[in-house]
Amino acid sequence: MKVIVNILRIVVGILFFISGFIKLNDPVGFSYKLQEYFSPGVLDLDFLSPYALGIAIILVIIELLLGIGLIIGYYKKATLGLLLAMILFFTFLTFYSAYYNKVTDCGCFGDALPLTPWQSFSKDVVLLVMILILIAGQRYLQPFFSRFGRTIVIFASFVGALGFGYYVLMHLPVFDFRAYKVGANIQEGMEVPDGAQQAIFEYRWKFNVDGQEKIITTPGDYPNSSGEFMGVETEMIQAGYVPPIHDFTIDKAGEDYTQQFLDVENLLVIVAYDITKTEWNGWPKVKKLTDDALKKGYTVIGLSASGENKTEDLILKQKLNFEFYSADATTLKTIIRSNPGILKLQKGTVLQKKHWNDVNEINLQTLPTAKPNLDLSLKFKLDTIARLDEKYWELAQLEKGKRSVAAKQIGLEPEDYENDWITRLNMLNISSLDLVTSYLNKQIYPGKDTVGEPTNLIALNVIKHNPEQIPQYLDILKKAGREGQLPFTLIAALEDRYLVGQGKPQLYGTQAWVTKNHGVYIWPITQADTVNNRRKKAGFTRTIADYAKELIDPEYEYTNMTVAEIEKL
């Protein structure tokens, strides 16, 4: 019995120490698990959720100290009593989770060793038996060291645990067991290997056959039955292979950008899973880092689950020069235990992952795509113009009754869309034009080298919305296009649009005209016999004939007409 008790003493002590240390390495992750337990669908203790992190730290330090205390024999009766109380609580918790299928992973060993609910319950039952044996044979537990020595060990362990816990909270877990650890490739983590185990389901189809209930079981196919279908029940017989990363997506306005950004060579990602819970002290550091990254040629994006209104509000308040995209909150919390946090990726491979306290440790190289002369202050102003312009023009397309609902959805306050909101839109247009023309009047176009892409298009769009300004600034726009500061094709289309508006023939054939009775035609073109040369020089890849077929109809045969002929139609 003495040998058994002392072996169990070491085994149980080490297990509690390891379990406590693994969770202390990632207290934020353990707090997420506690929030899952506290949720209304599990224990219904949601009032404890705001205190989850503090509770997590206290629990893991106690767990760690109990493991050490058991090994060295520190106040063995009290230690064994606390061990019994803790294991009884965890046994109940894991049984409840397993039986009612509430929490799929208990978090006992963090991400280092994920356990199913029944595995967790079985582990706790074994530990409970071990602790009961220890209690029964506690007279065989002889302490190590003197009483003072044991006190020093416990005190030193307590101080060390507090220090380690504080360090990982202010930085990131020292040991990263997650699928997004440094060196991992996100794309590879999402792949299912050839020959991987497939999920097997059993479908129980219920039919009413001559007043009797009949159940037909199939692996998925709808069965042949003459009875009336009543319903179907599905049960998973065998779980299939689940890749380490199975819920990573990046989208914006319903469009999926996941693959696009996983293919980017040099990508800096700012993660803020919940803007309302973010640590505001971190954003000035993030702004400085991201501005530097943009100048050095990196692509910078933000990921959040907070929605467009909150992310745009954050952008305006912190004067950020990058866009946010949407991602799942749980995924973002898994990726990094910092809000905000920073990742540096190279074609989907995690090169660096840092807490906002450690932004200075992010290594940024000056890339061949560097733009050291970026005017980020001007970029922010132009991007803000584009955001506000888009919001107001969305409202302009709506009926009055639907306007208030849409305005709230896009983050406008009542004073922004009620009464004189048209006046506000006009004022925005005037201020935008003033900003843009203040540069154009100096023969400066805020192009790709000055504000980056796609911000380089905003000044062009401002002039586009004020067509009376086109003749004055067309030469400056053309010069910017020839220098590669914005696509010349857009300038060509702008010039054509202006000429059509003046009732004159266009130059590049980009504009079509809808006639009253005879359909759609390409608006007349000056010197139509050389239009394809002009189109090619401007950067268009299709001839006027091919463009007309694509724009109007595959059967459409381009014929140049005069303005008078079009007007008659």
SESETOR-555258 format. One line per field, with one value per residue (C-alpha): residue in three letters; chain; x, y, z; residue number from 1. Coordinates in steps of 0.02 Angstrom, whole numbers, plus 32768, in hexadecimal, padded with zeros to 4 digits. Example, Ala and Ser with C-alpha at 12.3 -4.5 7.8 and 13.67 -1.06 7.14 Angstrom:
2
residuo = (ALA;SER)
cadena = (A;A)
X = (8267;82AC)
Y = (7F1F;7FCB)
Z = (8186;8165)
num = (1;2)
END
This chain:
569
residuo = (MET;LYS;VAL;ILE;VAL;ASN;ILE;LEU;ARG;ILE;VAL;VAL;GLY;ILE;LEU;PHE;PHE;ILE;SER;GLY;PHE;ILE;LYS;LEU;ASN;ASP;PRO;VAL;GLY;PHE;SER;TYR;LYS;LEU;GLN;GLU;TYR;PHE;SER;PRO;GLY;VAL;LEU;ASP;LEU;ASP;PHE;LEU;SER;PRO;TYR;ALA;LEU;GLY;ILE;ALA;ILE;ILE;LEU;VAL;ILE;ILE;GLU;LEU;LEU;LEU;GLY;ILE;GLY;LEU;ILE;ILE;GLY;TYR;TYR;LYS;LYS;ALA;THR;LEU;GLY;LEU;LEU;LEU;ALA;MET;ILE;LEU;PHE;PHE;THR;PHE;LEU;THR;PHE;TYR;SER;ALA;TYR;TYR;ASN;LYS;VAL;THR;ASP;CYS;GLY;CYS;PHE;GLY;ASP;ALA;LEU;PRO;LEU;THR;PRO;TRP;GLN;SER;PHE;SER;LYS;ASP;VAL;VAL;LEU;LEU;VAL;MET;ILE;LEU;ILE;LEU;ILE;ALA;GLY;GLN;ARG;TYR;LEU;GLN;PRO;PHE;PHE;SER;ARG;PHE;GLY;ARG;THR;ILE;VAL;ILE;PHE;ALA;SER;PHE;VAL;GLY;ALA;LEU;GLY;PHE;GLY;TYR;TYR;VAL;LEU;MET;HIS;LEU;PRO;VAL;PHE;ASP;PHE;ARG;ALA;TYR;LYS;VAL;GLY;ALA;ASN;ILE;GLN;GLU;GLY;MET;GLU;VAL;PRO;ASP;GLY;ALA;GLN;GLN;ALA;ILE;PHE;GLU;TYR;ARG;TRP;LYS;PHE;ASN;VAL;ASP;GLY;GLN;GLU;LYS;ILE;ILE;THR;THR;PRO;GLY;ASP;TYR;PRO;ASN;SER;SER;GLY;GLU;PHE;MET;GLY;VAL;GLU;THR;GLU;MET;ILE;GLN;ALA;GLY;TYR;VAL;PRO;PRO;ILE;HIS;ASP;PHE;THR;ILE;ASP;LYS;ALA;GLY;GLU;ASP;TYR;THR;GLN;GLN;PHE;LEU;ASP;VAL;GLU;ASN;LEU;LEU;VAL;ILE;VAL;ALA;TYR;ASP;ILE;THR;LYS;THR;GLU;TRP;ASN;GLY;TRP;PRO;LYS;VAL;LYS;LYS;LEU;THR;ASP;ASP;ALA;LEU;LYS;LYS;GLY;TYR;THR;VAL;ILE;GLY;LEU;SER;ALA;SER;GLY;GLU;ASN;LYS;THR;GLU;ASP;LEU;ILE;LEU;LYS;GLN;LYS;LEU;ASN;PHE;GLU;PHE;TYR;SER;ALA;ASP;ALA;THR;THR;LEU;LYS;THR;ILE;ILE;ARG;SER;ASN;PRO;GLY;ILE;LEU;LYS;LEU;GLN;LYS;GLY;THR;VAL;LEU;GLN;LYS;LYS;HIS;TRP;ASN;ASP;VAL;ASN;GLU;ILE;ASN;LEU;GLN;THR;LEU;PRO;THR;ALA;LYS;PRO;ASN;LEU;ASP;LEU;SER;LEU;LYS;PHE;LYS;LEU;ASP;THR;ILE;ALA;ARG;LEU;ASP;GLU;LYS;TYR;TRP;GLU;LEU;ALA;GLN;LEU;GLU;LYS;GLY;LYS;ARG;SER;VAL;ALA;ALA;LYS;GLN;ILE;GLY;LEU;GLU;PRO;GLU;ASP;TYR;GLU;ASN;ASP;TRP;ILE;THR;ARG;LEU;ASN;MET;LEU;ASN;ILE;SER;SER;LEU;ASP;LEU;VAL;THR;SER;TYR;LEU;ASN;LYS;GLN;ILE;TYR;PRO;GLY;LYS;ASP;THR;VAL;GLY;GLU;PRO;THR;ASN;LEU;ILE;ALA;LEU;ASN;VAL;ILE;LYS;HIS;ASN;PRO;GLU;GLN;ILE;PRO;GLN;TYR;LEU;ASP;ILE;LEU;LYS;LYS;ALA;GLY;ARG;GLU;GLY;GLN;LEU;PRO;PHE;THR;LEU;ILE;ALA;ALA;LEU;GLU;ASP;ARG;TYR;LEU;VAL;GLY;GLN;GLY;LYS;PRO;GLN;LEU;TYR;GLY;THR;GLN;ALA;TRP;VAL;THR;LYS;ASN;HIS;GLY;VAL;TYR;ILE;TRP;PRO;ILE;THR;GLN;ALA;ASP;THR;VAL;ASN;ASN;ARG;ARG;LYS;LYS;ALA;GLY;PHE;THR;ARG;THR;ILE;ALA;ASP;TYR;ALA;LYS;GLU;LEU;ILE;ASP;PRO;GLU;TYR;GLU;TYR;THR;ASN;MET;THR;VAL;ALA;GLU;ILE;GLU;LYS;LEU)
cadena = (A;A;A;A;A;A;A;A;A;A;A;A;A;A;A;A;A;A;A;A;A;A;A;A;A;A;A;A;A;A;A;A;A;A;A;A;A;A;A;A;A;A;A;A;A;A;A;A;A;A;A;A;A;A;A;A;A;A;A;A;A;A;A;A;A;A;A;A;A;A;A;A;A;A;A;A;A;A;A;A;A;A;A;A;A;A;A;A;A;A;A;A;A;A;A;A;A;A;A;A;A;A;A;A;A;A;A;A;A;A;A;A;A;A;A;A;A;A;A;A;A;A;A;A;A;A;A;A;A;A;A;A;A;A;A;A;A;A;A;A;A;A;A;A;A;A;A;A;A;A;A;A;A;A;A;A;A;A;A;A;A;A;A;A;A;A;A;A;A;A;A;A;A;A;A;A;A;A;A;A;A;A;A;A;A;A;A;A;A;A;A;A;A;A;A;A;A;A;A;A;A;A;A;A;A;A;A;A;A;A;A;A;A;A;A;A;A;A;A;A;A;A;A;A;A;A;A;A;A;A;A;A;A;A;A;A;A;A;A;A;A;A;A;A;A;A;A;A;A;A;A;A;A;A;A;A;A;A;A;A;A;A;A;A;A;A;A;A;A;A;A;A;A;A;A;A;A;A;A;A;A;A;A;A;A;A;A;A;A;A;A;A;A;A;A;A;A;A;A;A;A;A;A;A;A;A;A;A;A;A;A;A;A;A;A;A;A;A;A;A;A;A;A;A;A;A;A;A;A;A;A;A;A;A;A;A;A;A;A;A;A;A;A;A;A;A;A;A;A;A;A;A;A;A;A;A;A;A;A;A;A;A;A;A;A;A;A;A;A;A;A;A;A;A;A;A;A;A;A;A;A;A;A;A;A;A;A;A;A;A;A;A;A;A;A;A;A;A;A;A;A;A;A;A;A;A;A;A;A;A;A;A;A;A;A;A;A;A;A;A;A;A;A;A;A;A;A;A;A;A;A;A;A;A;A;A;A;A;A;A;A;A;A;A;A;A;A;A;A;A;A;A;A;A;A;A;A;A;A;A;A;A;A;A;A;A;A;A;A;A;A;A;A;A;A;A;A;A;A;A;A;A;A;A;A;A;A;A;A;A;A;A;A;A;A;A;A;A;A;A;A;A;A;A;A;A;A;A;A;A;A;A;A;A;A;A;A;A;A;A;A;A;A;A;A;A;A;A;A;A;A;A;A;A;A;A;A;A;A;A;A;A;A;A;A;A;A;A;A;A;A;A;A;A;A;A;A;A;A;A;A;A;A;A;A;A;A;A;A)
X = (8000;808E;80DD;8035;800D;80B6;80AF;8000;803D;80BD;8046;7FB5;8029;807C;7FD4;7F8F;8030;8033;7F7A;7F8C;802A;7FE3;7F4B;7FB6;8019;7F77;7F01;7EA2;7E79;7E40;7DD3;7D7D;7D58;7D11;7CA2;7C62;7C37;7BE7;7B79;7ABA;7ABC;7B2E;7B32;7AD0;7B4B;7B61;7B7A;7C25;7C5F;7CAB;7D18;7D4C;7E01;7E1A;7DC4;7E30;7ED3;7E9F;7E69;7F06;7F7B;7F1E;7F25;7FDF;8005;7F9D;8005;80A7;805F;802F;80DC;813A;80B9;8084;7FF3;7FBD;7F0E;7EE2;7F34;7ED7;7E33;7E46;7E79;7DDE;7D6D;7DBB;7DB1;7CFC;7CCF;7D29;7CE0;7C31;7C5A;7CA1;7C11;7B93;7BEC;7BFB;7B4B;7AF4;7B77;7B8C;7C47;7CA9;7D54;7D69;7E0A;7E5F;7F05;7EE2;7F0C;7F9F;7F2E;7E79;7E05;7D53;7CD3;7CCF;7D8C;7D93;7D12;7D70;7E11;7DBE;7D74;7E20;7E69;7DDA;7E01;7EBA;7E96;7E21;7EAD;7F24;7EA9;7E95;7F51;7F86;7FE6;8065;8083;8125;8151;81EF;825D;823C;819B;81F5;8240;8194;814E;81DB;81B8;80FD;811C;819E;8128;809B;8108;814B;809B;8060;80F6;80E2;8027;8045;80C8;8058;7FC9;8037;8081;8045;804D;8101;80CF;8055;7FF7;7F77;7F69;7F9B;8044;80DE;8119;806D;8021;7F68;7F43;7F94;7F38;7E93;7EB7;7E6E;7EEF;7EC8;7E7B;7E45;7DBA;7D0F;7C7D;7BF7;7B43;7AA8;7A02;7960;78D0;7821;778A;76D2;76A1;75E9;75DF;767C;7723;77AD;7867;78E1;799B;7A14;7AC2;7A76;7A10;7956;7902;787B;77D9;7722;76F6;76E7;778D;778A;783D;78F2;796F;7A2B;7AB2;7B6E;7BAF;7C65;7CB7;7D1A;7DC5;7DBE;7E53;7EAC;7E6A;7DB7;7D63;7DDB;7D89;7DA3;7D11;7CCD;7C1F;7BFA;7C95;7D16;7DCA;7E18;7E7F;7EAF;7F04;7F4E;7FAA;7FF5;80B2;80C4;8028;8012;7F70;7F28;7EAF;7E29;7DA4;7D32;7D48;7CDF;7D5A;7DFA;7E8A;7E8E;7F40;7F7B;7F36;7FB4;803D;7FDC;7FC5;807F;80AA;802C;805B;8110;80DE;807D;8112;8183;8112;80AA;7FF2;7F96;7EE6;7E80;7E13;7D80;7CD7;7C90;7C3B;7C56;7C10;7C86;7D20;7D02;7CEB;7D92;7DE6;7DA8;7DD6;7E84;7EA4;7ED2;7F0A;7ECD;7E26;7DD2;7D8A;7D14;7D44;7CF9;7D12;7D41;7DC0;7E0F;7E18;7E6D;7EEB;7F32;7F13;7F1F;7E9E;7EEB;7F6E;7FE4;8010;8091;806A;80C3;804C;7FE9;807E;8085;8130;8110;8083;808B;8028;800C;808A;810F;80F1;81A7;81D9;8181;820A;81DF;8250;8252;8204;8218;8165;8191;8144;81AC;8158;80A7;8044;7FDF;7F88;7F45;7F1C;7EB2;7E54;7E2F;7DF9;7D85;7D39;7D19;7CC8;7C53;7C2A;7BFB;7B89;7B2B;7B17;7ACD;7A4A;7A29;79EC;796A;78B8;789C;7847;78DA;795F;7965;797A;7A05;7A5A;7A63;7AA9;7B37;7B5C;7B11;7AC4;7A13;7A55;7ABC;7A28;7990;7958;79EB;7A4E;7A50;7AA3;7B21;7B45;7B61;7BD2;7C35;7C47;7C81;7D02;7D3F;7D53;7DAF;7E2A;7E4B;7E59;7ED1;7F4D;7F1B;7F31;7FE6;7FF5;7FFB;7F8D;7F81;7FAB;7FF0;8099;804B;7FB3;7FBF;7F39;7EA3;7EA6;7EF6;7E4C;7DEE;7E26;7DF4;7D48;7D31;7D51;7CDE;7C51;7C72;7C77;7C82;7D33;7D6E;7DAD;7E16;7E6E;7E6C;7F21;7F5C;7EFA;7F44;7FF3;7FD3;7F94;802B;809C;8042;7FF2;7F46;7F02;7EFA;7E60;7DFC;7E33;7E02;7D56;7D46;7D70;7CF6;7C6E;7C8A;7C86;7BE4;7B9A;7BC7;7B73;7C1B;7C68;7CD5;7D8B;7D9C;7CEE;7CD1;7C21;7B7F;7AD8;7A29;79B2;78F9;78BC;7951;79B7;7A6C;7AF7;7BAC;7BAE;7C02;7CC0;7D35;7DA4;7D59;7DD2;7E63;7E04;7E56;7F01;7ECA;7E7B;7F1A;7F85;7F0F;7F1F;7E7F;7E99;7E00;7DD4;7D3B;7CDD;7D03;7CDD;7C34;7C04;7C2E;7BD9;7B3B;7B1C;7B85;7B27;7B43;7BA6;7BFF;7BDC;7C14;7B88;7B7E;7B34;7AA2;7A7D;7A7D;7A0C;798D;7983)
Y = (8000;8076;805B;8072;8112;8160;8132;817D;8216;8238;820C;8277;8305;8309;8300;8393;83F5;83D5;83FA;849C;84D2;84B4;851D;85A2;85AC;85E3;862D;8691;85F0;859D;8635;861C;8569;85A4;8620;858D;8532;85CF;85EC;85DC;853C;84E2;8515;85B6;861B;86A7;8728;86D9;86F0;879E;8752;86B9;86ED;870F;866B;860F;8652;8629;8578;854B;858F;852B;8491;84A7;84C5;8430;83C1;8403;83FC;8346;8315;836C;8341;83F4;83EF;8348;8345;83F1;83CA;8325;8376;83FE;837E;8319;83B2;83E8;833C;8324;83CB;83A3;82F2;833B;83BE;8341;82C7;8352;8389;82D7;829E;8338;8356;840B;842B;83C5;83E0;83F8;845A;83F0;83F2;848A;8478;8404;836B;8385;8305;82D6;82EC;8231;8225;82B6;8264;81BE;8218;826F;81CC;817C;8212;820D;8157;8181;8211;81A5;8125;81B0;81EC;813B;8123;81D3;8192;814F;81FB;8239;82EE;8325;83AE;8407;8466;8509;84BD;8485;8533;8581;8509;8532;85ED;85EC;8586;8602;8698;863F;8611;86C5;8706;8689;86AC;8767;8750;86EB;8765;87F8;879A;86F3;863D;8601;8557;855D;84BB;8503;84E8;859D;8595;85E5;857B;8533;854C;8576;8533;848B;8484;848E;83FE;834F;82CA;8244;81AA;8207;81B8;81EE;8213;818D;81BC;8153;819A;8158;8185;8181;8157;813E;809D;8070;80C6;8073;80C9;807B;80A7;8087;809B;80D0;811D;81B8;818E;81AF;8104;80BF;80BB;80C8;8116;81CD;821A;8255;8287;824F;823D;8241;81F2;81F7;8146;8171;821B;824E;82A0;8355;83BF;8425;84C4;84B4;855A;85DD;8655;870B;8767;8815;8844;878E;8774;86F1;8732;869D;8657;8703;8732;8685;869D;8746;8741;87BF;87D7;882C;87FF;885F;87F4;8842;87BF;8838;88F4;8915;88AE;88EA;8935;89E7;8A05;8991;89F0;8A80;89FC;899C;8A3A;8A60;89AD;89A2;8A4C;8A14;896F;89C6;8A34;899B;8944;88CE;88AA;88D2;8899;888D;87FA;880E;87C2;8869;889E;892C;89B8;8998;897B;8A1A;8A7A;8A33;8A65;8B17;8B29;8ADF;8B23;8A78;8A62;89B1;895A;88DC;8838;87C2;871E;86AB;86E7;863B;8625;86CE;86A8;8604;8655;86D0;86F6;87B1;8833;8882;8804;8800;8777;877D;8701;86C9;8670;862F;85FC;864E;86A0;8706;8716;879F;87F2;88AC;88CA;887C;88D8;890F;8858;884B;8843;88AD;88AA;892E;88D0;88EF;8930;89B3;8A60;8ACA;8B6A;8B37;8BC8;8B66;8C01;8C25;8B6D;8B6E;8C0B;8BC2;8B19;8B73;8BD3;8B2E;8ADD;8B6F;8B84;8ACD;8AD6;8B70;8B34;8A91;8AFA;8B60;8AC4;8A9A;8AD1;8B42;8ABC;8A44;8AC7;8AC7;8A09;8A0B;8AA0;8A46;89AB;8A0D;8A6D;8B1A;8B7C;8BC3;8C73;8C30;8BEF;8C52;8CFC;8D49;8CAC;8CDB;8D7D;8D17;8CAF;8D4C;8D92;8CF1;8CFE;8DB3;8D8D;8CF5;8D5D;8DE5;8D66;8D15;8DB6;8DFF;8D7B;8D80;8E3C;8E1D;8DA4;8D13;8C7A;8C10;8B6E;8AC1;8AFB;8B7E;8B27;8A72;8A06;8A0E;8ABA;8AFE;8AF1;8B60;8C08;8BCE;8B9C;8C46;8C9B;8C1B;8C52;8D07;8CFC;8DB9;8DAC;8D2C;8DA5;8E05;8D6C;8CEE;8D10;8CF3;8C50;8C17;8C3F;8BD7;8B48;8B4B;8B48;8AAE;8B06;8AC5;8A5B;8AC1;8A5E;8AB4;8B5F;8B2F;8AF9;8B9C;8C05;8BA1;8BB9;8C74;8C81;8C1E;8C90;8D23;8CCF;8CB6;8C18;8BB4;8B82;8ACF;8A84;8A5D;8AA7;8A5D;8AB4;8A72;8AAF;8AC6;8A43;89E8;89A1;89C3;8A07;8A3A;8AF8;8B45;8B46;8BC9;8B7F;8AD3;8A83;8A9E;8A80;89D7;8A27;8AA6;8A1E;89B6;8A4B;8A73;89C3;8970;88BB;88A6;88F3;8961;88D4;8855;88D3;88FC;8844;882E;88CF;88C5;881A;878B;87A4;8860;889C;8940;89CB;8A7C;8AFC;8BB7;8C14;8C4C;8B98;8B5E;8BEC;8BBC;8B0E)
Z = (8000;8029;7F7F;7F25;7F84;7F60;7EA8;7E9B;7EF9;7E70;7DE1;7E20;7E51;7DA6;7D4C;7DAF;7D96;7CDA;7CC7;7D2A;7CD1;7C22;7C4B;7CA0;7BFE;7BAA;7C2E;7BAB;7B4E;7BF0;7C15;7B6D;7BA0;7C47;7BEA;7B86;7C28;7C72;7BD8;7BE5;7B7F;7BFA;7CB3;7C9C;7D05;7C88;7D13;7D30;7C7C;7C99;7D22;7CBE;7CA9;7D62;7D91;7D11;7D5A;7E0E;7DDE;7D7D;7E04;7E89;7E19;7DFD;7EB6;7EEC;7E7A;7EC5;7F76;7F61;7F24;7FB1;8038;8060;80DF;8099;80E6;80A3;7FFB;7FE9;801D;7F99;7F17;7F3D;7F33;7E8E;7E3E;7E77;7E27;7D85;7D80;7D8D;7D09;7C8C;7CA7;7C8C;7BED;7BAB;7BD6;7B91;7B09;7B40;7B30;7AB3;7B04;7BBF;7BAF;7C36;7BDB;7B6E;7AB6;7ADE;7AF3;7ABC;7B0F;7AE5;7B71;7B97;7B95;7C10;7C80;7C7D;7CA9;7D3C;7D7C;7D7B;7DD7;7E54;7E7C;7E8E;7F05;7F6D;7F7D;7FB1;8036;8077;8081;80AE;8146;80CC;8081;80CA;80A4;804E;8099;813B;815D;8136;8098;805C;807E;8018;7F86;7F87;7F97;7F0D;7E9F;7EC1;7E94;7DFA;7DC1;7DD7;7D77;7CEA;7CDF;7CD7;7C50;7BDB;7BF7;7BC5;7B32;7AEC;7B25;7B2D;7AE7;7A55;7A33;79BB;7900;78E2;7938;78EC;7859;7832;7786;778F;76E1;7709;77AF;7752;76DC;76EF;76C2;7641;7690;772D;7792;7756;77C8;77C7;77EC;7808;77CD;7818;77A6;77F0;7784;77A7;774E;775F;7809;784B;7868;7803;7816;7788;77AC;7722;7718;76C9;762F;7633;763F;75D0;7633;7605;76AD;76DF;7712;77C9;77ED;77FB;7888;786B;78D6;78BB;78C4;78A2;78A9;7810;780A;783D;7804;788A;7839;77FD;781F;77D9;7760;772F;76E0;76C3;7687;7661;75F5;7626;762C;7686;75F8;75B8;765C;767B;75D6;7607;7614;76A3;770C;77B4;780D;78A0;7904;7973;798F;79EF;79DE;7A7B;7AE3;7A91;7AF3;7AB7;7AF3;7A6A;79D4;79CD;79C4;7940;78D8;78DD;78AC;781E;77D6;77D4;7783;76F9;76D0;76CA;764C;76B8;769E;7740;7770;780F;7845;78BB;78E3;791E;787E;7804;7873;7903;7896;7833;78D5;7911;786D;787E;7935;7924;7874;7833;777E;775E;7746;77B8;777C;77D6;7828;78AB;795F;79A3;7917;793C;79F7;79CA;7955;79D5;7A8D;7A79;7A49;79E2;79AA;7916;789B;780F;7785;76E8;7672;7705;7771;781C;7829;78C6;7945;79C7;7A52;7A39;7AC5;7A55;79B1;79B2;799C;78F3;7870;77D8;7741;76BA;7628;756C;7572;75F6;75EA;7661;7625;7653;769A;7719;775C;76AE;7694;7732;76F9;764E;7695;770D;767C;7621;76B9;76DB;7624;7614;76AC;7671;75BE;7600;7659;75BE;7563;75E8;7606;769B;7703;76F3;770D;77CC;77D5;7753;77A6;784C;77F8;77AA;7849;782D;78BB;78A6;788C;77FA;7796;77CF;778F;7732;770C;7653;7688;76EC;7651;75EC;7674;7672;75B6;75C3;764A;75E8;754B;75AC;75F0;7548;74E5;7566;7526;746F;746B;749B;7408;7484;7475;7514;74BC;74E1;7521;7592;75DE;75A1;7552;7546;759A;74FB;74A5;7520;74DB;742D;746E;74C0;7418;73C6;743B;7409;734A;7336;737C;72FC;7275;72F3;733A;72AB;727A;732D;7334;728E;72CB;7369;72FE;728D;7327;736A;73FE;73CD;733C;729D;7267;72F1;72B3;7202;723E;72A0;7206;719B;721D;7220;7162;715A;71DD;716D;70D8;7080;7034;70AD;7094;70D6;70C0;7177;7181;7140;7124;7144;70BC;70D4;7059;700F;709E;70CD;705E;7073;7077;6FDE;6FDB;6F94;6F0B;6F25;6EAA;6F24;6FC7;6FE6;6FE1;7063;70CC;70CA;70F7;7188;71CC;718F;715D;70EC;7045;703A;6FE1;706A;70F3;70A3;709D;7153;718B;7121;70D6;708B;6FE8;6FE3;6F4C;6F6D;6EF1;6F0E;6F04;6F0B;6F9E;6F32;6F00;6FB6;6FEC;6F68;6FB1)
num = (1;2;3;4;5;6;7;8;9;10;11;12;13;14;15;16;17;18;19;20;21;22;23;24;25;26;27;28;29;30;31;32;33;34;35;36;37;38;39;40;41;42;43;44;45;46;47;48;49;50;51;52;53;54;55;56;57;58;59;60;61;62;63;64;65;66;67;68;69;70;71;72;73;74;75;76;77;78;79;80;81;82;83;84;85;86;87;88;89;90;91;92;93;94;95;96;97;98;99;100;101;102;103;104;105;106;107;108;109;110;111;112;113;114;115;116;117;118;119;120;121;122;123;124;125;126;127;128;129;130;131;132;133;134;135;136;137;138;139;140;141;142;143;144;145;146;147;148;149;150;151;152;153;154;155;156;157;158;159;160;161;162;163;164;165;166;167;168;169;170;171;172;173;174;175;176;177;178;179;180;181;182;183;184;185;186;187;188;189;190;191;192;193;194;195;196;197;198;199;200;201;202;203;204;205;206;207;208;209;210;211;212;213;214;215;216;217;218;219;220;221;222;223;224;225;226;227;228;229;230;231;232;233;234;235;236;237;238;239;240;241;242;243;244;245;246;247;248;249;250;251;252;253;254;255;256;257;258;259;260;261;262;263;264;265;266;267;268;269;270;271;272;273;274;275;276;277;278;279;280;281;282;283;284;285;286;287;288;289;290;291;292;293;294;295;296;297;298;299;300;301;302;303;304;305;306;307;308;309;310;311;312;313;314;315;316;317;318;319;320;321;322;323;324;325;326;327;328;329;330;331;332;333;334;335;336;337;338;339;340;341;342;343;344;345;346;347;348;349;350;351;352;353;354;355;356;357;358;359;360;361;362;363;364;365;366;367;368;369;370;371;372;373;374;375;376;377;378;379;380;381;382;383;384;385;386;387;388;389;390;391;392;393;394;395;396;397;398;399;400;401;402;403;404;405;406;407;408;409;410;411;412;413;414;415;416;417;418;419;420;421;422;423;424;425;426;427;428;429;430;431;432;433;434;435;436;437;438;439;440;441;442;443;444;445;446;447;448;449;450;451;452;453;454;455;456;457;458;459;460;461;462;463;464;465;466;467;468;469;470;471;472;473;474;475;476;477;478;479;480;481;482;483;484;485;486;487;488;489;490;491;492;493;494;495;496;497;498;499;500;501;502;503;504;505;506;507;508;509;510;511;512;513;514;515;516;517;518;519;520;521;522;523;524;525;526;527;528;529;530;531;532;533;534;535;536;537;538;539;540;541;542;543;544;545;546;547;548;549;550;551;552;553;554;555;556;557;558;559;560;561;562;563;564;565;566;567;568;569)
END
